[in-house]
Amino acid sequence: MKNLLILGAGTAGTMVANRLHRALNSDWHITIVDQHETHYYQPGFLFIPFGMYSKSDVVKPRRDFIPAGVELILSPVEVIEPEHNRVRLAKGGRLLNYDYLVIATGAQVRPDQTPGLLEHEWRKTIHDFYTLEGAVALAKVLRTWQGGRMVVNVVDNPIKCPVAPLEFLMLADWYFHEQGIRERVEIIYATPLPGAFTKPVASKYLGEILQQKGIRVVTEFQTERVDPDARKVIAYDEQDIEYDLLVTVPLNMGDEAIARSGLGDELNFVPVDKHTFLSPKYDNIFALGDAAALPTSKAGSVAHFASEAFTDNFLRYIDGLELLPTFDGHANCFIESGFGKGLLIDFNYEVEPLPGRYPLPGVGPFSLLQESEMNHWGKMMFRWMYWNLLLKGQELPLPVRMTMAGKWAN
Ligand SMILES: Cc1cc2nc3c(=O)[nH]c(=O)nc-3n(C[C@H](O)[C@H](O)[C@H](O)COP(=O)(O)OP(=O)(O)OC[C@H]3O[C@@H](n4cnc5c(N)ncnc54)[C@H](O)[C@@H]3O)c2cc1C
């Protein structure tokens, strides 16, 4: 019997477990470990503060998505011992041996890393929407908020779904219009980036949309601390921004178990080959999804393309063939922009998001980097696709590798 061990039963781990369960024969035992019973549809957290989704829209039992025949163990991972090809679990110190290991423990928000965030104003005037608890608490506040200055602050990059803060800003603009208080709300976006987004073309398009919506962008703001009494976010260069309501996107980090295992970088993300996901140190360890230190977005769409590319490659590898550099960093994300509209971006390691049309047989085309109602419906359909197709590793009519079809070269 060969043992494949997957750590983390989130988006990436669950997809890989489903795909490999179908592809591997009965000589293989697949085990997947997670610390929580509940699977969260994290993209849905964005809609909770604005009353568009509730808690029940974004949670389901994890077990429902793990195929019979794959062993699911619920326990935190304590440490990986790569020299011994084994993992120690926190529950009872149980040891799990593996022949191959897939690390898919994701990224977590770490408000504890920024002084002032987690003090007495946390969940009062300081909120987040990257956790379910945070999104639910923020929804409560926004229902009765009478206006003032709302600052959305990204502490540092990389963050999961780098467009989510922009979506939050644009949905907030729409929500306050709906509530009839938009003229009483000042919306500011404080980002460490030189523009609204990481890539120049998208940054220009998105920056213009924010401007049209009356959202002020403060760039190159390197957050050092928050003064919860003075209600100020303060940067390393002592520049500060006052707020009435702070919506923080805290530092994102990989799991502490990665650090304890000596497998992470300074943010606990696992360095791996960017085309094959193989660790440069251990030839039987791979990292996928947000846990991997890769120069592409940390996003569910990336986890999906990555898990497809990985599965085919893994099947070659265990047959003694070399890994092919098949993953091109492909990412695509719908960007909800309020008033029933959205945008779409599609890019990879080499090609930044470009305007144009994204062809999708039977449904598309979707407009790239331009607002449309179609893109909004694409985003809304995504939740159904996530629970019913994506997690189960079903084939989707989306090419794993990015194509230039429909894109206008800038
Ligand atoms: C607000 C928000 C909006 C988003 N919007 C989008 C979007 O529109 N489109 C998109 O593509 N992506 C979006 N994302 C990102 C997407 O949700 C993630 O990129 C995706 O879930 C990553 O999958 P993953 O498997 O790598 O990590 P996760 O799905 O987070 O799974 C990691 C799993 O590992 C487990 N784990 C971690 N440490 C341990 C441990 N020590 N022991 C045991 N288990 C452990 C966790 O419990 C978790 O279940 C959004 C994310 C957020 C927060």
Ligand as a Chemical Component Dictionary entry (heavy atoms), coordinates in Angstrom:
data_LIG
# 
_chem_comp.id                   LIG 
_chem_comp.type                 NON-POLYMER 
_chem_comp.pdbx_formal_charge   0 
_chem_comp.three_letter_code    LIG 
# 
loop_
_chem_comp_atom.comp_id 
_chem_comp_atom.atom_id 
_chem_comp_atom.alt_atom_id 
_chem_comp_atom.type_symbol 
_chem_comp_atom.charge 
_chem_comp_atom.model_Cartn_x 
_chem_comp_atom.model_Cartn_y 
_chem_comp_atom.model_Cartn_z 
_chem_comp_atom.pdbx_ordinal 
LIG C1  C1  C 0 -13.160 37.416 1.666  1  
LIG C2  C2  C 0 -12.590 36.466 0.659  2  
LIG C3  C3  C 0 -13.024 36.514 -0.656 3  
LIG C4  C4  C 0 -12.498 35.644 -1.602 4  
LIG N1  N1  N 0 -12.962 35.717 -2.888 5  
LIG C5  C5  C 0 -12.480 34.866 -3.831 6  
LIG C6  C6  C 0 -12.967 34.894 -5.164 7  
LIG O1  O1  O 0 -13.870 35.674 -5.507 8  
LIG N2  N2  N 0 -12.425 34.048 -6.071 9  
LIG C7  C7  C 0 -11.431 33.172 -5.720 10 
LIG O2  O2  O 0 -10.974 32.429 -6.588 11 
LIG N3  N3  N 0 -10.944 33.113 -4.452 12 
LIG C8  C8  C 0 -11.448 33.929 -3.505 13 
LIG N4  N4  N 0 -10.981 33.866 -2.209 14 
LIG C9  C9  C 0 -9.804  33.029 -1.898 15 
LIG C10 C10 C 0 -10.124 31.556 -1.718 16 
LIG O3  O3  O 0 -11.141 31.365 -0.771 17 
LIG C11 C11 C 0 -8.857  30.860 -1.276 18 
LIG O4  O4  O 0 -7.795  31.227 -2.125 19 
LIG C12 C12 C 0 -9.007  29.340 -1.325 20 
LIG O5  O5  O 0 -9.956  28.938 -0.380 21 
LIG C13 C13 C 0 -7.655  28.683 -1.052 22 
LIG O6  O6  O 0 -7.803  27.319 -0.897 23 
LIG P1  P1  P 0 -6.760  26.509 0.012  24 
LIG O7  O7  O 0 -7.211  25.091 -0.049 25 
LIG O8  O8  O 0 -5.386  26.832 -0.358 26 
LIG O9  O9  O 0 -6.987  27.080 1.478  27 
LIG P2  P2  P 0 -8.285  26.959 2.376  28 
LIG O10 O10 O 0 -9.495  26.750 1.551  29 
LIG O11 O11 O 0 -8.258  28.112 3.302  30 
LIG O12 O12 O 0 -8.069  25.608 3.188  31 
LIG C14 C14 C 0 -7.015  25.414 4.104  32 
LIG C15 C15 C 0 -7.470  24.324 5.070  33 
LIG O13 O13 O 0 -6.365  23.925 5.864  34 
LIG C16 C16 C 0 -6.806  23.710 7.183  35 
LIG N5  N5  N 0 -5.639  23.862 8.084  36 
LIG C17 C17 C 0 -4.813  24.929 8.174  37 
LIG N6  N6  N 0 -3.862  24.696 9.100  38 
LIG C18 C18 C 0 -4.106  23.472 9.601  39 
LIG C19 C19 C 0 -3.465  22.664 10.593 40 
LIG N7  N7  N 0 -2.383  23.056 11.257 41 
LIG N8  N8  N 0 -4.003  21.452 10.862 42 
LIG C20 C20 C 0 -5.094  20.998 10.194 43 
LIG N9  N9  N 0 -5.731  21.711 9.253  44 
LIG C21 C21 C 0 -5.236  22.926 8.949  45 
LIG C22 C22 C 0 -7.862  24.784 7.397  46 
LIG O14 O14 O 0 -8.745  24.433 8.435  47 
LIG C23 C23 C 0 -8.548  24.828 6.037  48 
LIG O15 O15 O 0 -9.665  23.979 5.969  49 
LIG C24 C24 C 0 -11.513 34.703 -1.225 50 
LIG C25 C25 C 0 -11.081 34.634 0.105  51 
LIG C26 C26 C 0 -11.620 35.497 1.045  52 
LIG C27 C27 C 0 -11.159 35.412 2.478  53 
# 
loop_
_chem_comp_bond.comp_id 
_chem_comp_bond.atom_id_1 
_chem_comp_bond.atom_id_2 
_chem_comp_bond.value_order 
_chem_comp_bond.pdbx_ordinal 
LIG C1  C2  SING 1  
LIG C2  C3  SING 2  
LIG C2  C26 DOUB 3  
LIG C3  C4  DOUB 4  
LIG C4  N1  SING 5  
LIG C4  C24 SING 6  
LIG N1  C5  DOUB 7  
LIG C5  C6  SING 8  
LIG C5  C8  SING 9  
LIG C6  O1  DOUB 10 
LIG C6  N2  SING 11 
LIG N2  C7  SING 12 
LIG C7  O2  DOUB 13 
LIG C7  N3  SING 14 
LIG N3  C8  DOUB 15 
LIG C8  N4  SING 16 
LIG N4  C9  SING 17 
LIG N4  C24 SING 18 
LIG C9  C10 SING 19 
LIG C10 O3  SING 20 
LIG C10 C11 SING 21 
LIG C11 O4  SING 22 
LIG C11 C12 SING 23 
LIG C12 O5  SING 24 
LIG C12 C13 SING 25 
LIG C13 O6  SING 26 
LIG O6  P1  SING 27 
LIG P1  O7  DOUB 28 
LIG P1  O8  SING 29 
LIG P1  O9  SING 30 
LIG O9  P2  SING 31 
LIG P2  O10 DOUB 32 
LIG P2  O11 SING 33 
LIG P2  O12 SING 34 
LIG O12 C14 SING 35 
LIG C14 C15 SING 36 
LIG C15 O13 SING 37 
LIG C15 C23 SING 38 
LIG O13 C16 SING 39 
LIG C16 N5  SING 40 
LIG C16 C22 SING 41 
LIG N5  C17 SING 42 
LIG N5  C21 SING 43 
LIG C17 N6  DOUB 44 
LIG N6  C18 SING 45 
LIG C18 C19 SING 46 
LIG C18 C21 DOUB 47 
LIG C19 N7  SING 48 
LIG C19 N8  DOUB 49 
LIG N8  C20 SING 50 
LIG C20 N9  DOUB 51 
LIG N9  C21 SING 52 
LIG C22 O14 SING 53 
LIG C22 C23 SING 54 
LIG C23 O15 SING 55 
LIG C24 C25 DOUB 56 
LIG C25 C26 SING 57 
LIG C26 C27 SING 58 
# 
